[in-house]
Amino acid sequence: MPHTLFNRRESLRTLLSLLCLPALAACSPPAAPLSVSAHPWPGYELMFLAAREGWIDERSVQLRESVSATESMQRLRAGTIDAAALTLDETITLLAEGVDLRVVLVFNVSSGADALVAKPHVRSLQDLRGRRVGVEDSAVGALMLHAALATAGMSRSDVIATPLTFDQHLAAWTQGKVDAVVSFEPVRGMLLRKHGRVLFDSTGLPDTIIDVLAVSAQTMADKNKRRALRLLIDGHFLALRHLRTNPADAAYRLAVRLGDSGPAALQSYRGLILPDEHANRRLLDAQGQLHQSVKTLSAMMLEWGQIARAPQLDRLIDASLLPHAEVPAR
């Protein structure tokens, strides 16, 4: 994770922004708050930090924690929430099922944060043959396991895949129910501290595991909900700016949910690229990388049997809620 040196001028601008945002948000809260589901993951935690610090008006946005991506996906299917923090492949899975969604924000790009972690007695991918591998019953888990095994000339049938939701990973490892698990931060770090061994990580799937904010098309058509989405996105970027300008303070605040100490919270961001407003505009642009990633990933998922049909992708990415680019002073 990049660290920015402390800058008084930047910090003052950030502080003024943080003070102003709640006042702006209080002007016209929607009749019903925007409901957003998210499971524990460093890339999503900046939303929760912004909410705790009052940088997002709680009357406008309601963050609903889930235990796993699977639960957030179920909520979107049922229509009980307006939006969810998901990986891009999980979003494509829902789209292929007929859930009409829009991607309006990139939280992070995984570059090593997702990994297949094995116990010390498993020394290589080939050693997994016939062993129990815990994996969440979601697209990202299946993709990671498939890619990892493929590099060793193996397939899923060569291992005993054990379905586990994210909240079950640590317990299954500790209780000896698995020999390896496809997991991510903060559990990935916990497993490494228990002498786990990384056999494969998301650097082997570049520009593939991308976490996004997926919003229902119905929500996007609601004027008040769109306003709340802008507040949420602005709050996320304010928290990201705070993390970059004052990482020590941000780490202390993030540790409330990510770990028992500031250093542990910061450590969980290793292997993650966190795009700011400018990077998000480039990613979500009509000619941006996200469009190509969506096409490539969708084709890969169809080939590997992760989705039954190719979804319509032409309206998936929507950059209209991102902050406008600043016009340089003349």
TIKEMI-636208 format. One record per atom (N, C-alpha, C): x negated, y, z. Coordinates in steps of 0.05 Angstrom, whole numbers, plus 5000, padded with zeros to 4 digits. Atoms other than C-alpha are relative to their C-alpha. Example, Ala and Ser with C-alpha at 12.3 -4.5 7.8 and 13.67 -1.06 7.14 Angstrom:
BEGIN
498249765000;475449105156;498250245000;501649764999;472749795143;501550225014;
***
This chain:
BEGIN
498349765000;500050005000;498350255000;501749765000;497150684981;500550175024;499849814978;495751165037;499250284991;500549735007;496051915028;498950155023;501149854978;491752375070;502050195011;498249824987;495452795120;499750284988;500049745013;497253465087;502150185013;498149834984;500354035128;502250104982;498049885017;503854345069;502149804992;498250215008;506853695045;501849915024;498550084977;508853515116;502250205007;498049794994;512354185125;502349984981;497850035019;516254085061;501749765007;498550244993;518253385083;501850065024;498549944976;520453645151;502450174994;497749835008;524754185120;502149844985;498150175015;527853675073;501649835019;498650184981;529453215131;502050155017;498149844984;532753775170;502450094984;497949905016;536854005111;502049784991;498450215012;539353335086;502649935016;497550064986;544253175143;502150224997;498149785003;547353865136;501449994973;498850035026;548453765062;501949774999;498450245000;551153075073;502650045015;497649964983;556153335125;502150164985;498149825013;559453795074;502549864990;497650135011;563953295040;499649695000;500350294999;563452575064;502449864986;497850145014;567552065024;502149905020;497950094983;574151825051;499349745013;501050254989;571151135060;497049994995;502950005004;563651035071;499249804979;501350195019;559350705018;498949775017;501050234985;557849995043;497949864984;502350125013;551049705027;498949775017;501050234986;548649015045;497049964994;502950055004;541248845056;499049825022;501350184980;537248295091;497350125007;502649894991;530648425128;497949964978;502150005021;525248605077;498750275000;501349744998;519949155080;501050214980;499149815021;522249465014;502650135006;497449894994;529249565041;500050175026;500049884973;527249815110;499950315000;500049715001;526250535088;502850115001;497149924998;533850585080;500850005029;499250024972;534750355152;498650215017;501549784986;529350835176;501450264996;498649745006;532851415141;502750025015;497549994986;539451215172;499750045030;500549974971;536651155243;499150285007;501049734994;533251835238;502050214993;497949805007;539652165214;499650144974;500549885026;536952315145;502149914979;497750085016;543051955116;502450025018;497549964984;549952165141;501449735003;498750264995;553051545174;502950004992;497249995009;559951795155;500249954970;500050045029;557951735081;499049724992;501350255008;553751095081;500049815024;500050204980;554650455121;498149774991;501850225007;548649975119;500849755016;499150244988;550749265133;497849794997;502250205001;545148775151;501249724995;499450285005;545548065124;497649835008;502250174991;541447465144;498249914976;501450095024;539347315072;501150134975;499049905025;539947515000;502549844991;497750175007;544846934992;502650135012;497649884987;549647275041;500750264986;499549745014;548947955006;501349944973;498850075026;550547614939;502949915004;497350094995;556647284969;501950235005;498449764994;559147954994;500650154974;499549875025;558348254924;502049854983;498150165014;562047674893;502850045010;497449974987;567747754942;501150294998;499149735002;567948504931;500450145027;499749884973;567348655006;497950225006;502049794998;561449134995;499850154973;500349845024;559849684945;497449944985;502750035012;552449534934;498449815018;501850174985;546849074956;497250034990;502850005006;539349064959;499249714993;500550275010;537248464916;497550014982;502150015020;531648224872;501450024972;498949965027;532548344797;501349744990;499050255010;533547604783;502649925014;497550054986;538947554837;502250174988;498049825014;542448144803;500849884974;499450125026;541947794736;501849755004;498350234994;544947164767;502950085004;497349904995;551047554791;501250104974;499049895025;551647904724;500949774981;499350235017;551647224688;502549875009;497650114989;557247014734;502550174995;497849825006;561447604712;500450235020;499849774982;560148094769;498750244986;500949765016;559548774735;498450185019;501849854982;553549134766;498350204985;501949815011;548949724755;497650025019;502449974984;541749784778;499350304999;500449714999;540550494802;497450095014;502549934985;534050464843;498249755001;502050214995;527650044846;498850055027;501249984974;525549934918;497049944999;502850095000;519149564904;499649794978;500850215018;515349104857;498149825016;501650194984;512448484890;497549934985;502650075012;505048384876;498449845021;501350174980;503347834926;501649975026;498550014975;508547954980;501849755002;498550255000;512647344960;498049774995;502150215002;508846684968;501149735007;499650284992;509045934972;497849945020;501950034978;505745815040;500249715010;500150284991;503545115061;498649965027;501450064975;501344805126;497149914994;502950065004;493844675136;499449744987;500650265012;494243945116;500649984970;499449995029;496844145047;497950194987;502349845009;490544385011;500350114972;499749915028;493044474940;502949964992;497350045011;499344504898;500549704994;499750285005;498143784877;500649845025;499450134974;498343584951;502950025008;497249984993;505643794952;501749774989;498550225012;507643184912;501249825021;498650174980;512842804952;500550135027;499749864974;512843325008;502450195000;497649834997;518443775035;499250294998;500549725004;518544485010;502650155005;497749844993;523344975041;500350234979;499649795020;526445454990;502950095002;497349895000;532445924991;501449934975;498450085023;538045714945;500950254985;499549765015;537446344904;498150014976;501649995024;534346544838;497150055006;502849934995;528046844867;498549765012;501250244989;526546224908;499549794979;500350205021;527745764849;497850084980;502049905019;523446204803;497249965012;502650034988;517646214852;499149715001;500750284998;517845464863;499449884973;500450105027;518545314789;497350094989;502549895011;512745774770;497649885015;502350114985;508245504826;499549714992;500350285007;509444774808;499049984971;500750015028;508744914734;497050054996;502949955003;501645184744;498349745007;501450254993;499844494772;501049764983;499050215017;503444114717;502149835013;497950144986;509043914764;502750134996;497349895002;516544014767;501449975027;498650014974;521744074822;500549725009;499550284993;523043324819;497649875014;502450114988;515943214844;499850065030;500049934972;517443524912;502849965012;497450024987;523043474963;500950285008;499149724995;526444154958;502050005022;498349994977;529644325024;501350285001;498749735000;534844895020;499950135027;500249844976;533545425072;500550294994;499749715003;536046135079;497750135015;502349864989;530946665098;499849985030;500150004971;532946675171;499349735012;500750274991;531445925176;497149924995;502750085008;524345935148;498249955023;501950034978;520446045212;500749775018;499250234983;524445545253;499449734987;500550255014;523945005200;497049945000;502950035000;516345115197;499149915028;500850064972;515545105273;500949725009;498950264991;519944485282;499049774982;501150215016;516044095229;501949894979;498050105019;521944035181;499150034971;501149965027;517844275121;497049995000;502949995003;510744215095;499150264987;500649745013;511144865057;502750154997;497649845004;516045435045;499550234982;500149765017;517345964993;501350225017;499049804982;517946585036;498850274992;500949735005;516447325040;499850155026;500349844975;514847875090;502750075012;502350034981;515347925148;499349715008;500650284993;515747165154;497449904988;502550085013;510047065105;497650055019;502249934982;505347425153;500049835025;499850174976;507847025212;499049724995;501050275007;506446365176;497050004997;502949995003;499446585158;498650015027;501249994972;498146745232;500349735013;499850274990;500346025245;498349804983;502050155016;494645785199;501249904974;498950075026;499045745137;498050074978;501949975023;495545715069;501750084976;498649915024;497946115008;499149844976;500750165024;498145644948;500850154974;499049855024;501746124900;501450255010;498549774992;504346834904;500950154976;498749865022;507947354862;498250144981;501849905020;501647594829;500049824975;499850195022;502746984785;502550054983;497649935015;509347284762;500150314998;500249705001;507448014745;502650124989;497649855008;513248514738;502549824998;497750195001;518147954753;501750025025;498549984976;520147994826;500150295008;499649714996;522948694831;502550035017;497749954982;527548924887;501450254992;498449775010;533249384866;502550045017;497349954989;539649704890;502049954978;498050095019;545249354853;502850105010;497449874993;551949734853;502249904982;497750095016;558749494830;500850234981;499149815020;561349834767;502350175010;497749864988;567650014805;499150235018;501149794982;563550394857;498950234984;501249805017;559850764802;502150194988;497949845012;566451014775;501450185021;498749854978;568451314843;498250255006;501549754996;566352044849;498850035028;501049984972;565652034925;497849805006;502050204996;561851384925;497450074986;502449925014;557051654873;498450215016;501249794984;555752254918;498549865024;501250144978;554351774976;497549854991;502450145011;549551374932;497750194997;502149805003;545652004917;498750065027;501049954973;545052134992;498249775009;501550244992;542651425004;497350004985;502550015015;537451464948;498150235009;501649784990;535052144972;498849935027;501050084973;534351875043;497849794997;502150205005;530351275017;497450144992;502449875009;525451734982;498850185021;501049844977;524852195043;498449825019;501350194982;523051585085;497449904987;502450095014;518051355032;497850225002;501949774998;514852055033;498850015028;501049994973;514352025108;498049775005;501850234997;511051335104;497250074988;502549945014;505851615056;498550235013;501349774988;504452275091;499349965029;500650054971;504652025163;500549715006;499550294997;503851265162;500049915029;500150094972;502151215236;502750035014;497349954989;508751525257;502149834987;498050175014;512751165204;499849715008;500350284992;509750495224;501249955027;498850034974;511850605296;503049984998;497150015003;518950735273;501049764985;499350245016;519050165223;499749745017;500550244983;516549675277;502549925015;497550064986;523549715309;501249754987;498850225013;525749215256;498049814986;501950165015;519448965220;498049845017;502050134983;514948765278;499850135027;500249904972;512948875350;497950225002;502049794998;507549375332;499850154974;500349855025;506049925282;498149874980;501750135019;500049565252;501349754986;498750235012;504248935241;502150094980;498049895019;509649355207;498650084975;501549915023;504549675161;498949764984;501150245013;501448995146;502049874981;497950145016;508148745119;500350134972;499749875026;507649245062;497749934980;502150105018;501348915034;501249834978;498950155022;502848634965;502550124988;497749865011;508349134951;499250264987;500249745013;508549714902;502650145005;497649854992;513350244926;500350254981;499749785019;515550694867;501550245013;498649764990;517251414886;501950104978;498149905019;522151864849;499050004971;501149985027;517551984790;499649724987;500350275011;515851244782;502649874994;497450105006;523151064787;501250104974;499149895025;524851534731;498749874976;501450145022;519551204688;501049724996;499150285001;521850504706;502849974988;497250025008;529350644694;500550154974;499749865025;528151064631;500849804978;499150185022;531250784567;497849854987;502450145011;524250604544;498249895022;501650074977;521850414613;499549705003;500850274996;518749774639;502349825010;497950174988;524949544676;501849874978;498450125022;528849444611;498749764988;501450235011;523448984584;499949775021;500050204979;522948624651;502649855002;497350124999;530448494651;500449804977;499750175023;530348204581;498249755003;501850234997;524247764595;501049815022;499250164978;526847524662;502649854994;497550135007;533847374635;499549774982;500650225018;530946954579;498649775014;501350204984;526446594628;502049845017;498050134983;532246444675;501849824984;498350165017;536446184617;498549754991;501650235008;530845734593;499649805023;500550184977;529545454663;502649905013;497450104989;537045334676;500950155024;499249854976;537645874730;502750144995;497349895007;543646184693;501149834977;498750165020;548745844648;500250144973;499749845025;549346404597;498550265002;501549755000;545647024576;502050235006;498149784993;548947634609;499650244982;500249755014;550348304577;498350195016;501949844985;544548754596;500050294992;500249735011;545849384557;500950225019;499149794981;549349754614;499049955029;500950074973;545649444673;498550235014;501849814987;540549994685;501150284996;498849735000;543150694704;498250185017;501849824986;538351254722;501350265008;498649754996;543751784731;500150105029;499849924972;543451794807;497350075012;502649934990;535951904814;499750315001;500549714998;533552604836;498950104973;501049885025;532353064777;497150075002;502849925000;525153204757;499850295005;500449724995;522553854784;498950144976;500949845023;521554394732;497650165010;502449854992;514454674737;500450304999;499749714999;514155404758;498350134978;501549875021;512055884703;498350235011;
***
